[in-house]
C-alpha cells in the first residue's frame, strides 16, 4: 500500500511493505526476534527517512528521532536504521506482553542541517510528514 495517489498534497512517500521481505535479514541480523512483524512501513521525504515496525494491528511504542550532527554520523545511522527500529519494536513487544496491544516503534532519521532554527524546523517537518504518511496508510 502507498500514499502515492495523494502525492500532490503530501511531503513524503509512504509505503507499507510485506514483512516476509524481511524474513532473511531478520534471521541473519536479529535472530533474537522470534516472529515476523505484523507491519513494516517506510516513509521517505526530501530530508529524512523513517521506518515503523509493529508486531500487531493495534500496537504501542512511540517514535524516535535520530538527528546526526554530520554526514559521517548520518551514514553510520543509515546503515543500522531498519535494525534499530526492529530491535526497539521487539523490545516494546516483550514489554507489552501482559497487555492486549503489541509492540511497535518508529525511527525517523533526519539529514544533518545547518543553523539551529533550520534544524528545529527540519525536525518538526520530518516528524509531521512521517506521521501524516503513516496515517495515510493505516486510516481507512
C-alpha positions, 0 to 999 in steps of 0.5 A: 500500500502507498500514499502515492495517489495523494502525492500532490498534497503530501511531503513524503512517500509512504509505503507499507511493505510485506514483512516476509521481505524481511524474513532473511535479514531478520534471521541473519541480523536479529535472530533474537526476534522470534516472529515476523512483524505484523507491519513494516512501513517506510516513509521517505521525504526530501530530508529524512527517512523513517521506518515503523515496525509493529508486531500487531494491528493495534500496537504501542511504542512511540517514535524516535528521532535520530538527528546526526550532527554530520554526514559521517554520523548520518551514514553510520545511522543509515546503515543500522536504521531498519535494525534499530527500529526492529530491535526497539519494536521487539523490545516494546513487544516483550514489554507489552506482553501482559497487555492486549496491544503489541509492540511497535516503534518508529525511527525517523532519521533526519539529514544533518542541517545547518543553523539551529532554527533550520534544524528545529524546523527540519525536525518538526517537518520530518516528524509531521510528514512521517506521521501524516504518511503513516496515517495515510496508510493505516486510516481507512 
